[in-house]
Amino acid sequence: MRAIVFRDYGGPDVLELSERPEPEYGGDEVLIRVAAASVNPIDARLRAGEMKWMLPGGFPRIPGYDVAGTVVAAGDRTDFRPGERVVAFLDHLYGGAYAELAVCSADSMIPLRDGVPFDEAAAIPLAASTALQSLRDHGKMESGDRVLINGASGGVGAFAVQIAAAYGATVTAVAGGDNEQFVRDLGAAEFLDYKQSDFTQSDQKWDVIFDAAGKSSFEQAKAVLTEDGRYVTTEPSLKNAAVSLLSWPRDQQSKVMLAQSRAEDLTELMRLYDAGQLKVTIARRFPLAEAAAAHRMLENDSFRGKIVLTVEEAAA
Ligand SMILES: NC(=O)c1ccc[n+]([C@@H]2O[C@H](COP(=O)([O-])OP(=O)(O)OC[C@H]3O[C@@H](n4cnc5c(N)ncnc54)[C@H](OP(=O)(O)O)[C@@H]3O)[C@@H](O)[C@H]2O)c1
């Protein structure tokens, strides 16, 4: 099969199109013909070697965790059938999405109804699961809560604004000024421009602060959290993890989230999608072979929503 691989850590240019053996599958695993895969910052951070203390070796590696496509074959312990349309949040540590074929456990993927474009479906798993798990599980968000989303125009943030609004929260979106109308259209009631003001210096308070961009700290945000407010960040630094542990017995809590691939969360996200409450914004589509250009855009440009790789000619 054709796949994008990297054989050592480095910049986007280490990503190359290559011929690789088809991945093996069995038991509860499913072999998927990939129609579209999406690009997440974690793909670039792993490629650059930022997480090599956590995930060493494994070369040549195929990046990516988000896939939409069609089942080719399935192990004997799954109910998936060849030809079925699916969306998957790959649960293999090293990913494997930037390829013509990928393997996923049955409990990390769900059937995809006809009519959902593959490229939109592929944009959802990692970023929207991060948003859902951060707000619902770590932030304990309830209807009526005041929720602030920092980094609201990015891949995770744009989903978070919509999920918070769908669950009945009043959303303050923090993004660059150019994105005010974009995040209001997603459901934000209030807007703050991070280039003009610092939300941690605001005279307002929020029940949940979700830093999707991972740019603030609990120490700074405490002053603008309600008495039993919850602060959730996507930035898995050792410092944030330590603060998370220390805040556990206190009323105001800090959590570092680590996204989990779960079929039930994909089901909930596709329910919101079908209800028109989770719209997908695709910043740009690249053919698989141009994965390096997609990573350059991810790392250097300001954009709204998600970057997607299309693997078949017609990702529809
Ligand atoms: N822990 C986990 O499990 C997990 C899961 C998913 C993602 N993440 C992490 O979460 C972060 C966001 O992911 P993503 O997919 O949303 O990335 P993304 O699509 O690149 O979006 C990042 C957003 O952050 C905004 N931003 C940049 N600097 C900011 C600042 N100083 N204040 C507020 N916002 C700022 C950007 O806005 P501009 O366009 O205006 O610069 C952009 O909208 C990444 O660091 C990623 O690694 C972690």
The ligand as an SDF file (V2000), in Angstrom:
LIG
                    3D

 48 52  0  0  0  0  0  0  0  0999 V2000
   -3.8180   16.2390   25.5220 N   0  0  0  0  0  0  0  0  0  0  0  0
   -4.4800   15.7350   24.4820 C   0  0  0  0  0  0  0  0  0  0  0  0
   -4.9880   14.6020   24.5000 O   0  0  0  0  0  0  0  0  0  0  0  0
   -4.6300   16.5990   23.2620 C   0  0  0  0  0  0  0  0  0  0  0  0
   -5.5680   16.2430   22.2740 C   0  0  0  0  0  0  0  0  0  0  0  0
   -5.7360   17.0950   21.1820 C   0  0  0  0  0  0  0  0  0  0  0  0
   -4.9710   18.2570   21.0790 C   0  0  0  0  0  0  0  0  0  0  0  0
   -4.0470   18.5330   22.0330 N   0  0  0  0  0  0  0  0  0  0  0  0
   -3.2410   19.7780   21.9620 C   0  0  0  0  0  0  0  0  0  0  0  0
   -4.1620   20.8540   21.9470 O   0  0  0  0  0  0  0  0  0  0  0  0
   -3.6250   21.9520   21.2350 C   0  0  0  0  0  0  0  0  0  0  0  0
   -4.6580   22.4750   20.2410 C   0  0  0  0  0  0  0  0  0  0  0  0
   -4.9620   21.4750   19.2780 O   0  0  0  0  0  0  0  0  0  0  0  0
   -5.7850   21.8960   17.9770 P   0  0  0  0  0  0  0  0  0  0  0  0
   -5.9860   20.6860   17.1450 O   0  0  0  0  0  0  0  0  0  0  0  0
   -6.9640   22.7170   18.3480 O   0  0  0  0  0  0  0  0  0  0  0  0
   -4.6910   22.8620   17.2850 O   0  0  0  0  0  0  0  0  0  0  0  0
   -4.9060   24.0040   16.1790 P   0  0  0  0  0  0  0  0  0  0  0  0
   -5.9750   23.5990   15.2370 O   0  0  0  0  0  0  0  0  0  0  0  0
   -3.5500   24.3360   15.6740 O   0  0  0  0  0  0  0  0  0  0  0  0
   -5.4910   25.2310   17.0140 O   0  0  0  0  0  0  0  0  0  0  0  0
   -4.7300   25.9520   17.9570 C   0  0  0  0  0  0  0  0  0  0  0  0
   -5.4800   27.2410   18.2540 C   0  0  0  0  0  0  0  0  0  0  0  0
   -4.8000   27.9460   19.3090 O   0  0  0  0  0  0  0  0  0  0  0  0
   -4.9030   29.3210   19.0200 C   0  0  0  0  0  0  0  0  0  0  0  0
   -3.8900   30.0640   19.7540 N   0  0  0  0  0  0  0  0  0  0  0  0
   -2.5750   30.2050   19.4530 C   0  0  0  0  0  0  0  0  0  0  0  0
   -1.9760   30.9690   20.3810 N   0  0  0  0  0  0  0  0  0  0  0  0
   -2.9150   31.3140   21.2810 C   0  0  0  0  0  0  0  0  0  0  0  0
   -2.9040   32.0900   22.4640 C   0  0  0  0  0  0  0  0  0  0  0  0
   -1.7900   32.6570   22.9360 N   0  0  0  0  0  0  0  0  0  0  0  0
   -4.0670   32.2290   23.1430 N   0  0  0  0  0  0  0  0  0  0  0  0
   -5.1940   31.6570   22.7010 C   0  0  0  0  0  0  0  0  0  0  0  0
   -5.2780   30.9080   21.5800 N   0  0  0  0  0  0  0  0  0  0  0  0
   -4.1380   30.7460   20.8800 C   0  0  0  0  0  0  0  0  0  0  0  0
   -4.7570   29.4020   17.5340 C   0  0  0  0  0  0  0  0  0  0  0  0
   -5.3110   30.6220   17.0770 O   0  0  0  0  0  0  0  0  0  0  0  0
   -4.6040   31.5150   15.9260 P   0  0  0  0  0  0  0  0  0  0  0  0
   -4.9960   30.8720   14.6430 O   0  0  0  0  0  0  0  0  0  0  0  0
   -5.2130   32.8640   16.1240 O   0  0  0  0  0  0  0  0  0  0  0  0
   -3.1220   31.4560   16.1950 O   0  0  0  0  0  0  0  0  0  0  0  0
   -5.5740   28.1830   17.0800 C   0  0  0  0  0  0  0  0  0  0  0  0
   -6.9180   28.5150   16.9020 O   0  0  0  0  0  0  0  0  0  0  0  0
   -2.3260   21.4480   20.5870 C   0  0  0  0  0  0  0  0  0  0  0  0
   -1.2400   21.8690   21.3890 O   0  0  0  0  0  0  0  0  0  0  0  0
   -2.4630   19.9350   20.6740 C   0  0  0  0  0  0  0  0  0  0  0  0
   -1.2030   19.2840   20.7310 O   0  0  0  0  0  0  0  0  0  0  0  0
   -3.8610   17.7360   23.1240 C   0  0  0  0  0  0  0  0  0  0  0  0
  1  2  1  0
  2  3  2  0
  2  4  1  0
  4  5  1  0
  4 48  2  0
  5  6  2  0
  6  7  1  0
  7  8  2  0
  8  9  1  0
  8 48  1  0
  9 10  1  0
  9 46  1  0
 10 11  1  0
 11 12  1  0
 11 44  1  0
 12 13  1  0
 13 14  1  0
 14 15  2  0
 14 16  1  0
 14 17  1  0
 17 18  1  0
 18 19  2  0
 18 20  1  0
 18 21  1  0
 21 22  1  0
 22 23  1  0
 23 24  1  0
 23 42  1  0
 24 25  1  0
 25 26  1  0
 25 36  1  0
 26 27  1  0
 26 35  1  0
 27 28  2  0
 28 29  1  0
 29 30  1  0
 29 35  2  0
 30 31  1  0
 30 32  2  0
 32 33  1  0
 33 34  2  0
 34 35  1  0
 36 37  1  0
 36 42  1  0
 37 38  1  0
 38 39  2  0
 38 40  1  0
 38 41  1  0
 42 43  1  0
 44 45  1  0
 44 46  1  0
 46 47  1  0
M  CHG  2   8   1  16  -1
M  END
$$$$
